[in-house]
Amino acid sequence: MFGLLGGWGRAKDWKAYYGKDNFPADDLRNRRDALKIRVQQFVDKAGADLAPRLREELWQVVEGFEQLKERAGYLDFLDLLVRARNLVRDNRDVRVDLQRRFTHIFVDEFQDTDPLQAEILMLLGSDDPDQRDWRQARPVPGKLFIVGDPKQSIYRFRRADVALYQEVKRRVIASGGALVDLNVSFRAVPEIQTAVNAAFAPVMADASLTQAHYCAAGAKQEGTRYSAGSGRLTCLATIWRLRKDRGLED
């Protein structure tokens, strides 16, 4: 029945088989449309409630799958993340060794980072080797360079979350990080960029825990050159840079 939902919208102009008789076509259309609404409401409610209700029922399947992987010696991508996080978080010797080995860490596309990856990053960047809680970790000045654009965060199904992105940003800035908005686009002509700004700036004006502040961008003018000290940066993204002092460069 659910598979019929998509096709109902294309079947509004059907005609009754006995078109010349007193067939209640209008009544059937109304009943059909009402049924579609009820079925869609059921689908929406069932979908919202299905996962938590099935969690306990399916947990034995999950445990069985984990045991099969262990016996076969296999790890999937999530297993690698969990075990890497556990090793960095729970083993001080490993954590200290990695903190010393990686003196500078650059992360691109940070909007695609999931909680486990963010936890590993913050622990590796921590200035306290005894700190095991990534939310309490303070990054070493100058160690982290993070680039991301929350408007491109599309991997929610892999646990990437704009709220996580915003939280890490706030913690880095609170530790002395410099926030730099990239406000020049090299990918669009001025006319397109003007239209984009006009359409999105009014509806994305307020920053929140799950929505980044809209940074209006201008298009690169023909004949202009980009230099690191000019303050004219590229793309629609946000850079956080930890520095030894807390001032912002021009």
C-alpha positions as protocol buffer text, in pm:
chain_id: "A"
residue {
  index: 1
  type: MET
  ca { x: 0 y: 0 z: 0 }
}
residue {
  index: 2
  type: PHE
  ca { x: 281 y: 242 z: 85 }
}
residue {
  index: 3
  type: GLY
  ca { x: 421 y: 199 z: -262 }
}
residue {
  index: 4
  type: LEU
  ca { x: 98 y: 339 z: -405 }
}
residue {
  index: 5
  type: LEU
  ca { x: 143 y: 676 z: -233 }
}
residue {
  index: 6
  type: GLY
  ca { x: 377 y: 813 z: -496 }
}
residue {
  index: 7
  type: GLY
  ca { x: 146 y: 715 z: -777 }
}
residue {
  index: 8
  type: TRP
  ca { x: -176 y: 852 z: -631 }
}
residue {
  index: 9
  type: GLY
  ca { x: -81 y: 1209 z: -713 }
}
residue {
  index: 10
  type: ARG
  ca { x: -55 y: 1116 z: -1081 }
}
residue {
  index: 11
  type: ALA
  ca { x: -391 y: 940 z: -1089 }
}
residue {
  index: 12
  type: LYS
  ca { x: -621 y: 1236 z: -1025 }
}
residue {
  index: 13
  type: ASP
  ca { x: -769 y: 1236 z: -1375 }
}
residue {
  index: 14
  type: TRP
  ca { x: -877 y: 872 z: -1391 }
}
residue {
  index: 15
  type: LYS
  ca { x: -1223 y: 792 z: -1527 }
}
residue {
  index: 16
  type: ALA
  ca { x: -1470 y: 537 z: -1406 }
}
residue {
  index: 17
  type: TYR
  ca { x: -1502 y: 222 z: -1617 }
}
residue {
  index: 18
  type: TYR
  ca { x: -1878 y: 264 z: -1643 }
}
residue {
  index: 19
  type: GLY
  ca { x: -1851 y: 627 z: -1744 }
}
residue {
  index: 20
  type: LYS
  ca { x: -2209 y: 650 z: -1875 }
}
residue {
  index: 21
  type: ASP
  ca { x: -2369 y: 509 z: -1560 }
}
residue {
  index: 22
  type: ASN
  ca { x: -2432 y: 686 z: -1232 }
}
residue {
  index: 23
  type: PHE
  ca { x: -2094 y: 579 z: -1101 }
}
residue {
  index: 24
  type: PRO
  ca { x: -1995 y: 780 z: -785 }
}
residue {
  index: 25
  type: ALA
  ca { x: -1662 y: 898 z: -928 }
}
residue {
  index: 26
  type: ASP
  ca { x: -1641 y: 1217 z: -721 }
}
residue {
  index: 27
  type: ASP
  ca { x: -1723 y: 1032 z: -401 }
}
residue {
  index: 28
  type: LEU
  ca { x: -1457 y: 770 z: -472 }
}
residue {
  index: 29
  type: ARG
  ca { x: -1197 y: 1038 z: -545 }
}
residue {
  index: 30
  type: ASN
  ca { x: -1272 y: 1206 z: -214 }
}
residue {
  index: 31
  type: ARG
  ca { x: -1255 y: 877 z: -25 }
}
residue {
  index: 32
  type: ARG
  ca { x: -930 y: 788 z: -203 }
}
residue {
  index: 33
  type: ASP
  ca { x: -772 y: 1124 z: -113 }
}
residue {
  index: 34
  type: ALA
  ca { x: -884 y: 1092 z: 249 }
}
residue {
  index: 35
  type: LEU
  ca { x: -738 y: 742 z: 267 }
}
residue {
  index: 36
  type: LYS
  ca { x: -410 y: 869 z: 127 }
}
residue {
  index: 37
  type: ILE
  ca { x: -393 y: 1135 z: 399 }
}
residue {
  index: 38
  type: ARG
  ca { x: -461 y: 878 z: 672 }
}
residue {
  index: 39
  type: VAL
  ca { x: -203 y: 635 z: 533 }
}
residue {
  index: 40
  type: GLN
  ca { x: 59 y: 912 z: 507 }
}
residue {
  index: 41
  type: GLN
  ca { x: -10 y: 1017 z: 866 }
}
residue {
  index: 42
  type: PHE
  ca { x: 34 y: 656 z: 975 }
}
residue {
  index: 43
  type: VAL
  ca { x: 363 y: 629 z: 784 }
}
residue {
  index: 44
  type: ASP
  ca { x: 495 y: 950 z: 941 }
}
residue {
  index: 45
  type: LYS
  ca { x: 401 y: 848 z: 1295 }
}
residue {
  index: 46
  type: ALA
  ca { x: 524 y: 491 z: 1254 }
}
residue {
  index: 47
  type: GLY
  ca { x: 854 y: 609 z: 1109 }
}
residue {
  index: 48
  type: ALA
  ca { x: 918 y: 846 z: 1398 }
}
residue {
  index: 49
  type: ASP
  ca { x: 845 y: 579 z: 1657 }
}
residue {
  index: 50
  type: LEU
  ca { x: 981 y: 271 z: 1483 }
}
residue {
  index: 51
  type: ALA
  ca { x: 1352 y: 298 z: 1561 }
}
residue {
  index: 52
  type: PRO
  ca { x: 1327 y: 329 z: 1941 }
}
residue {
  index: 53
  type: ARG
  ca { x: 1067 y: 52 z: 1959 }
}
residue {
  index: 54
  type: LEU
  ca { x: 1275 y: -186 z: 1751 }
}
residue {
  index: 55
  type: ARG
  ca { x: 1603 y: -109 z: 1929 }
}
residue {
  index: 56
  type: GLU
  ca { x: 1560 y: -366 z: 2203 }
}
residue {
  index: 57
  type: GLU
  ca { x: 1410 y: -621 z: 1964 }
}
residue {
  index: 58
  type: LEU
  ca { x: 1704 y: -590 z: 1725 }
}
residue {
  index: 59
  type: TRP
  ca { x: 1980 y: -565 z: 1984 }
}
residue {
  index: 60
  type: GLN
  ca { x: 2041 y: -941 z: 1977 }
}
residue {
  index: 61
  type: VAL
  ca { x: 2094 y: -914 z: 1601 }
}
residue {
  index: 62
  type: VAL
  ca { x: 2349 y: -636 z: 1654 }
}
residue {
  index: 63
  type: GLU
  ca { x: 2534 y: -838 z: 1919 }
}
residue {
  index: 64
  type: GLY
  ca { x: 2533 y: -1144 z: 1695 }
}
residue {
  index: 65
  type: PHE
  ca { x: 2677 y: -940 z: 1408 }
}
residue {
  index: 66
  type: GLU
  ca { x: 2952 y: -804 z: 1634 }
}
residue {
  index: 67
  type: GLN
  ca { x: 3044 y: -1160 z: 1743 }
}
residue {
  index: 68
  type: LEU
  ca { x: 3059 y: -1275 z: 1381 }
}
residue {
  index: 69
  type: LYS
  ca { x: 3297 y: -991 z: 1295 }
}
residue {
  index: 70
  type: GLU
  ca { x: 3520 y: -1073 z: 1591 }
}
residue {
  index: 71
  type: ARG
  ca { x: 3541 y: -1442 z: 1500 }
}
residue {
  index: 72
  type: ALA
  ca { x: 3622 y: -1354 z: 1140 }
}
residue {
  index: 73
  type: GLY
  ca { x: 3873 y: -1086 z: 1240 }
}
residue {
  index: 74
  type: TYR
  ca { x: 3687 y: -811 z: 1056 }
}
residue {
  index: 75
  type: LEU
  ca { x: 3638 y: -445 z: 1149 }
}
residue {
  index: 76
  type: ASP
  ca { x: 3411 y: -196 z: 977 }
}
residue {
  index: 77
  type: PHE
  ca { x: 3468 y: 179 z: 963 }
}
residue {
  index: 78
  type: LEU
  ca { x: 3274 y: 249 z: 1283 }
}
residue {
  index: 79
  type: ASP
  ca { x: 3472 y: -21 z: 1464 }
}
residue {
  index: 80
  type: LEU
  ca { x: 3796 y: 154 z: 1365 }
}
residue {
  index: 81
  type: LEU
  ca { x: 3669 y: 486 z: 1499 }
}
residue {
  index: 82
  type: VAL
  ca { x: 3546 y: 339 z: 1827 }
}
residue {
  index: 83
  type: ARG
  ca { x: 3866 y: 147 z: 1894 }
}
residue {
  index: 84
  type: ALA
  ca { x: 4086 y: 443 z: 1799 }
}
residue {
  index: 85
  type: ARG
  ca { x: 3885 y: 669 z: 2029 }
}
residue {
  index: 86
  type: ASN
  ca { x: 3902 y: 417 z: 2314 }
}
residue {
  index: 87
  type: LEU
  ca { x: 4279 y: 382 z: 2272 }
}
residue {
  index: 88
  type: VAL
  ca { x: 4340 y: 759 z: 2273 }
}
residue {
  index: 89
  type: ARG
  ca { x: 4098 y: 825 z: 2558 }
}
residue {
  index: 90
  type: ASP
  ca { x: 4181 y: 534 z: 2788 }
}
residue {
  index: 91
  type: ASN
  ca { x: 4555 y: 479 z: 2738 }
}
residue {
  index: 92
  type: ARG
  ca { x: 4762 y: 770 z: 2868 }
}
residue {
  index: 93
  type: ASP
  ca { x: 5089 y: 646 z: 2718 }
}
residue {
  index: 94
  type: VAL
  ca { x: 4937 y: 627 z: 2371 }
}
residue {
  index: 95
  type: ARG
  ca { x: 4769 y: 964 z: 2412 }
}
residue {
  index: 96
  type: VAL
  ca { x: 5091 y: 1136 z: 2521 }
}
residue {
  index: 97
  type: ASP
  ca { x: 5293 y: 976 z: 2241 }
}
residue {
  index: 98
  type: LEU
  ca { x: 5045 y: 1090 z: 1975 }
}
residue {
  index: 99
  type: GLN
  ca { x: 5018 y: 1438 z: 2124 }
}
residue {
  index: 100
  type: ARG
  ca { x: 5394 y: 1474 z: 2099 }
}
residue {
  index: 101
  type: ARG
  ca { x: 5417 y: 1321 z: 1753 }
}
residue {
  index: 102
  type: PHE
  ca { x: 5151 y: 1541 z: 1591 }
}
residue {
  index: 103
  type: THR
  ca { x: 5262 y: 1897 z: 1663 }
}
residue {
  index: 104
  type: HIS
  ca { x: 5020 y: 2053 z: 1413 }
}
residue {
  index: 105
  type: ILE
  ca { x: 4682 y: 1922 z: 1298 }
}
residue {
  index: 106
  type: PHE
  ca { x: 4494 y: 2047 z: 991 }
}
residue {
  index: 107
  type: VAL
  ca { x: 4135 y: 1932 z: 938 }
}
residue {
  index: 108
  type: ASP
  ca { x: 3940 y: 2016 z: 622 }
}
residue {
  index: 109
  type: GLU
  ca { x: 3565 y: 1963 z: 561 }
}
residue {
  index: 110
  type: PHE
  ca { x: 3505 y: 1968 z: 935 }
}
residue {
  index: 111
  type: GLN
  ca { x: 3126 y: 1981 z: 882 }
}
residue {
  index: 112
  type: ASP
  ca { x: 3147 y: 1610 z: 796 }
}
residue {
  index: 113
  type: THR
  ca { x: 3308 y: 1515 z: 1130 }
}
residue {
  index: 114
  type: ASP
  ca { x: 3119 y: 1279 z: 1360 }
}
residue {
  index: 115
  type: PRO
  ca { x: 3138 y: 1280 z: 1744 }
}
residue {
  index: 116
  type: LEU
  ca { x: 3406 y: 1010 z: 1762 }
}
residue {
  index: 117
  type: GLN
  ca { x: 3632 y: 1192 z: 1519 }
}
residue {
  index: 118
  type: ALA
  ca { x: 3581 y: 1522 z: 1704 }
}
residue {
  index: 119
  type: GLU
  ca { x: 3667 y: 1353 z: 2033 }
}
residue {
  index: 120
  type: ILE
  ca { x: 3990 y: 1209 z: 1891 }
}
residue {
  index: 121
  type: LEU
  ca { x: 4084 y: 1548 z: 1744 }
}
residue {
  index: 122
  type: MET
  ca { x: 4030 y: 1741 z: 2066 }
}
residue {
  index: 123
  type: LEU
  ca { x: 4219 y: 1485 z: 2275 }
}
residue {
  index: 124
  type: LEU
  ca { x: 4516 y: 1487 z: 2038 }
}
residue {
  index: 125
  type: GLY
  ca { x: 4521 y: 1866 z: 2046 }
}
residue {
  index: 126
  type: SER
  ca { x: 4487 y: 1894 z: 2424 }
}
residue {
  index: 127
  type: ASP
  ca { x: 4747 y: 2082 z: 2629 }
}
residue {
  index: 128
  type: ASP
  ca { x: 4689 y: 1847 z: 2924 }
}
residue {
  index: 129
  type: PRO
  ca { x: 4805 y: 1485 z: 2873 }
}
residue {
  index: 130
  type: ASP
  ca { x: 4598 y: 1374 z: 3173 }
}
residue {
  index: 131
  type: GLN
  ca { x: 4271 y: 1508 z: 3035 }
}
residue {
  index: 132
  type: ARG
  ca { x: 4044 y: 1226 z: 2914 }
}
residue {
  index: 133
  type: ASP
  ca { x: 3726 y: 1429 z: 2860 }
}
residue {
  index: 134
  type: TRP
  ca { x: 3738 y: 1595 z: 2520 }
}
residue {
  index: 135
  type: ARG
  ca { x: 3484 y: 1856 z: 2627 }
}
residue {
  index: 136
  type: GLN
  ca { x: 3725 y: 1974 z: 2896 }
}
residue {
  index: 137
  type: ALA
  ca { x: 4032 y: 1963 z: 2672 }
}
residue {
  index: 138
  type: ARG
  ca { x: 4200 y: 2294 z: 2584 }
}
residue {
  index: 139
  type: PRO
  ca { x: 4391 y: 2289 z: 2254 }
}
residue {
  index: 140
  type: VAL
  ca { x: 4759 y: 2378 z: 2251 }
}
residue {
  index: 141
  type: PRO
  ca { x: 4793 y: 2732 z: 2102 }
}
residue {
  index: 142
  type: GLY
  ca { x: 4881 y: 2707 z: 1735 }
}
residue {
  index: 143
  type: LYS
  ca { x: 4822 y: 2333 z: 1706 }
}
residue {
  index: 144
  type: LEU
  ca { x: 4479 y: 2318 z: 1541 }
}
residue {
  index: 145
  type: PHE
  ca { x: 4376 y: 2456 z: 1204 }
}
residue {
  index: 146
  type: ILE
  ca { x: 4019 y: 2365 z: 1118 }
}
residue {
  index: 147
  type: VAL
  ca { x: 3824 y: 2449 z: 802 }
}
residue {
  index: 148
  type: GLY
  ca { x: 3457 y: 2381 z: 747 }
}
residue {
  index: 149
  type: ASP
  ca { x: 3125 y: 2504 z: 613 }
}
residue {
  index: 150
  type: PRO
  ca { x: 2817 y: 2399 z: 816 }
}
residue {
  index: 151
  type: LYS
  ca { x: 2593 y: 2480 z: 519 }
}
residue {
  index: 152
  type: GLN
  ca { x: 2747 y: 2178 z: 344 }
}
residue {
  index: 153
  type: SER
  ca { x: 2683 y: 1937 z: 631 }
}
residue {
  index: 154
  type: ILE
  ca { x: 2488 y: 1657 z: 459 }
}
residue {
  index: 155
  type: TYR
  ca { x: 2620 y: 1343 z: 629 }
}
residue {
  index: 156
  type: ARG
  ca { x: 2375 y: 1323 z: 920 }
}
residue {
  index: 157
  type: PHE
  ca { x: 2326 y: 954 z: 844 }
}
residue {
  index: 158
  type: ARG
  ca { x: 2695 y: 909 z: 933 }
}
residue {
  index: 159
  type: ARG
  ca { x: 2642 y: 1108 z: 1257 }
}
residue {
  index: 160
  type: ALA
  ca { x: 2789 y: 1434 z: 1127 }
}
residue {
  index: 161
  type: ASP
  ca { x: 2601 y: 1708 z: 1309 }
}
residue {
  index: 162
  type: VAL
  ca { x: 2592 y: 2087 z: 1276 }
}
residue {
  index: 163
  type: ALA
  ca { x: 2540 y: 2113 z: 1653 }
}
residue {
  index: 164
  type: LEU
  ca { x: 2868 y: 1926 z: 1708 }
}
residue {
  index: 165
  type: TYR
  ca { x: 3038 y: 2156 z: 1457 }
}
residue {
  index: 166
  type: GLN
  ca { x: 2914 y: 2460 z: 1647 }
}
residue {
  index: 167
  type: GLU
  ca { x: 3018 y: 2317 z: 1984 }
}
residue {
  index: 168
  type: VAL
  ca { x: 3375 y: 2246 z: 1874 }
}
residue {
  index: 169
  type: LYS
  ca { x: 3395 y: 2593 z: 1722 }
}
residue {
  index: 170
  type: ARG
  ca { x: 3287 y: 2755 z: 2047 }
}
residue {
  index: 171
  type: ARG
  ca { x: 3538 y: 2553 z: 2249 }
}
residue {
  index: 172
  type: VAL
  ca { x: 3826 y: 2634 z: 2015 }
}
residue {
  index: 173
  type: ILE
  ca { x: 3742 y: 3005 z: 2019 }
}
residue {
  index: 174
  type: ALA
  ca { x: 3708 y: 3000 z: 2400 }
}
residue {
  index: 175
  type: SER
  ca { x: 4061 y: 2856 z: 2413 }
}
residue {
  index: 176
  type: GLY
  ca { x: 4203 y: 3146 z: 2213 }
}
residue {
  index: 177
  type: GLY
  ca { x: 4120 y: 3046 z: 1858 }
}
residue {
  index: 178
  type: ALA
  ca { x: 4070 y: 3311 z: 1591 }
}
residue {
  index: 179
  type: LEU
  ca { x: 3751 y: 3293 z: 1383 }
}
residue {
  index: 180
  type: VAL
  ca { x: 3795 y: 3402 z: 1021 }
}
residue {
  index: 181
  type: ASP
  ca { x: 3505 y: 3414 z: 774 }
}
residue {
  index: 182
  type: LEU
  ca { x: 3591 y: 3343 z: 413 }
}
residue {
  index: 183
  type: ASN
  ca { x: 3400 y: 3602 z: 218 }
}
residue {
  index: 184
  type: VAL
  ca { x: 3516 y: 3580 z: -142 }
}
residue {
  index: 185
  type: SER
  ca { x: 3387 y: 3317 z: -383 }
}
residue {
  index: 186
  type: PHE
  ca { x: 3605 y: 3212 z: -674 }
}
residue {
  index: 187
  type: ARG
  ca { x: 3328 y: 2991 z: -811 }
}
residue {
  index: 188
  type: ALA
  ca { x: 3058 y: 3239 z: -915 }
}
residue {
  index: 189
  type: VAL
  ca { x: 3022 y: 3560 z: -1110 }
}
residue {
  index: 190
  type: PRO
  ca { x: 2899 y: 3868 z: -916 }
}
residue {
  index: 191
  type: GLU
  ca { x: 2543 y: 3836 z: -1051 }
}
residue {
  index: 192
  type: ILE
  ca { x: 2502 y: 3482 z: -915 }
}
residue {
  index: 193
  type: GLN
  ca { x: 2660 y: 3570 z: -582 }
}
residue {
  index: 194
  type: THR
  ca { x: 2431 y: 3872 z: -542 }
}
residue {
  index: 195
  type: ALA
  ca { x: 2125 y: 3655 z: -606 }
}
residue {
  index: 196
  type: VAL
  ca { x: 2245 y: 3390 z: -357 }
}
residue {
  index: 197
  type: ASN
  ca { x: 2307 y: 3649 z: -85 }
}
residue {
  index: 198
  type: ALA
  ca { x: 1968 y: 3811 z: -143 }
}
residue {
  index: 199
  type: ALA
  ca { x: 1789 y: 3477 z: -118 }
}
residue {
  index: 200
  type: PHE
  ca { x: 1965 y: 3322 z: 182 }
}
residue {
  index: 201
  type: ALA
  ca { x: 2088 y: 3606 z: 403 }
}
residue {
  index: 202
  type: PRO
  ca { x: 1737 y: 3700 z: 530 }
}
residue {
  index: 203
  type: VAL
  ca { x: 1642 y: 3343 z: 625 }
}
residue {
  index: 204
  type: MET
  ca { x: 1979 y: 3243 z: 772 }
}
residue {
  index: 205
  type: ALA
  ca { x: 2053 y: 3563 z: 964 }
}
residue {
  index: 206
  type: ASP
  ca { x: 2041 y: 3426 z: 1318 }
}
residue {
  index: 207
  type: ALA
  ca { x: 2311 y: 3189 z: 1439 }
}
residue {
  index: 208
  type: SER
  ca { x: 2199 y: 2905 z: 1667 }
}
residue {
  index: 209
  type: LEU
  ca { x: 2320 y: 2574 z: 1802 }
}
residue {
  index: 210
  type: THR
  ca { x: 2216 y: 2405 z: 1480 }
}
residue {
  index: 211
  type: GLN
  ca { x: 2249 y: 2685 z: 1225 }
}
residue {
  index: 212
  type: ALA
  ca { x: 2558 y: 2885 z: 1138 }
}
residue {
  index: 213
  type: HIS
  ca { x: 2552 y: 3258 z: 1086 }
}
residue {
  index: 214
  type: TYR
  ca { x: 2519 y: 3346 z: 719 }
}
residue {
  index: 215
  type: CYS
  ca { x: 2836 y: 3497 z: 579 }
}
residue {
  index: 216
  type: ALA
  ca { x: 2758 y: 3695 z: 266 }
}
residue {
  index: 217
  type: ALA
  ca { x: 3025 y: 3644 z: 1 }
}
residue {
  index: 218
  type: GLY
  ca { x: 3133 y: 3853 z: -292 }
}
residue {
  index: 219
  type: ALA
  ca { x: 3264 y: 3718 z: -618 }
}
residue {
  index: 220
  type: LYS
  ca { x: 3629 y: 3764 z: -709 }
}
residue {
  index: 221
  type: GLN
  ca { x: 3661 y: 4058 z: -945 }
}
residue {
  index: 222
  type: GLU
  ca { x: 3840 y: 4005 z: -1273 }
}
residue {
  index: 223
  type: GLY
  ca { x: 4201 y: 4114 z: -1256 }
}
residue {
  index: 224
  type: THR
  ca { x: 4229 y: 4112 z: -875 }
}
residue {
  index: 225
  type: ARG
  ca { x: 4488 y: 3901 z: -700 }
}
residue {
  index: 226
  type: TYR
  ca { x: 4462 y: 3713 z: -374 }
}
residue {
  index: 227
  type: SER
  ca { x: 4728 y: 3758 z: -107 }
}
residue {
  index: 228
  type: ALA
  ca { x: 4745 y: 3603 z: 238 }
}
residue {
  index: 229
  type: GLY
  ca { x: 4772 y: 3939 z: 412 }
}
residue {
  index: 230
  type: SER
  ca { x: 4492 y: 4115 z: 228 }
}
residue {
  index: 231
  type: GLY
  ca { x: 4210 y: 3966 z: 431 }
}
residue {
  index: 232
  type: ARG
  ca { x: 4033 y: 3863 z: 110 }
}
residue {
  index: 233
  type: LEU
  ca { x: 3981 y: 3491 z: 163 }
}
residue {
  index: 234
  type: THR
  ca { x: 3815 y: 3237 z: -63 }
}
residue {
  index: 235
  type: CYS
  ca { x: 3502 y: 3022 z: -44 }
}
residue {
  index: 236
  type: LEU
  ca { x: 3194 y: 3014 z: 174 }
}
residue {
  index: 237
  type: ALA
  ca { x: 3340 y: 2856 z: 482 }
}
residue {
  index: 238
  type: THR
  ca { x: 3481 y: 2931 z: 824 }
}
residue {
  index: 239
  type: ILE
  ca { x: 3838 y: 2890 z: 946 }
}
residue {
  index: 240
  type: TRP
  ca { x: 3940 y: 2863 z: 1307 }
}
residue {
  index: 241
  type: ARG
  ca { x: 4302 y: 2916 z: 1387 }
}
residue {
  index: 242
  type: LEU
  ca { x: 4461 y: 2888 z: 1729 }
}
residue {
  index: 243
  type: ARG
  ca { x: 4736 y: 3140 z: 1788 }
}
residue {
  index: 244
  type: LYS
  ca { x: 4972 y: 3215 z: 2074 }
}
residue {
  index: 245
  type: ASP
  ca { x: 4812 y: 3556 z: 2114 }
}
residue {
  index: 246
  type: ARG
  ca { x: 4443 y: 3630 z: 2092 }
}
residue {
  index: 247
  type: GLY
  ca { x: 4450 y: 3910 z: 1838 }
}
residue {
  index: 248
  type: LEU
  ca { x: 4309 y: 3883 z: 1487 }
}
residue {
  index: 249
  type: GLU
  ca { x: 4525 y: 3962 z: 1188 }
}
residue {
  index: 250
  type: ASP
  ca { x: 4402 y: 4214 z: 933 }
}
